[in-house]
Amino acid sequence: MAHSGPTPRRTGAWVLITVLVLISILGTLIVPIYARSSPYIGAFPFFYWYQLLWVPFVAVLMAICYLVSTHGSRSTASGPAAHDGSGEAR
């Protein structure tokens, strides 16, 4: 029978995730940052290309958040406590 003890607290990881999510939200919600038309890149004013740059940037930030959040659960599940001594995982 598997014993489910208290999960280890990973406060640092969740603080990092929170900061990355806040960066991705606030970067597009604070409109005075990008409420202007210059500088232009080709025919695109700053307003448009600033927002378009956030699409891949947020994707990278969310991938980092995902990896950080799943890293701890994988490392604790595959540690020595996850085995019952018979060579099989619980």
HUSUL-V284301 format. One record per residue. PHI is phi as a letter, one per 40 degrees, with the letter a starting at -180 (* if undefined). BURIAL is b if it has 9 or more other ideal C-beta (glycine too) atoms within 8 Angstrom, else e. Layout:
{{PHI	BURIAL} {PHI	BURIAL}}
This chain:
{{*	e} {c	e} {b	e} {b	e} {c	e} {c	e} {c	e} {c	e} {c	e} {b	e} {c	e} {c	e} {c	b} {c	b} {c	e} {c	b} {c	b} {c	e} {c	e} {c	b} {c	b} {c	e} {c	b} {c	b} {c	e} {c	e} {c	b} {b	e} {c	e} {c	e} {c	e} {d	e} {c	e} {b	b} {c	e} {a	e} {b	e} {b	e} {c	e} {c	b} {b	e} {g	e} {c	e} {c	e} {c	b} {d	b} {d	b} {c	e} {c	b} {c	b} {c	b} {c	e} {c	e} {c	b} {c	e} {c	e} {c	b} {c	b} {c	e} {c	e} {c	b} {c	b} {c	e} {c	b} {d	b} {c	e} {c	e} {c	b} {c	b} {c	e} {c	b} {c	b} {c	e} {c	e} {c	e} {c	b} {c	e} {b	e} {c	e} {c	e} {c	e} {c	b} {b	b} {c	e} {g	e} {c	e} {g	e} {b	e} {c	e} {c	e}}
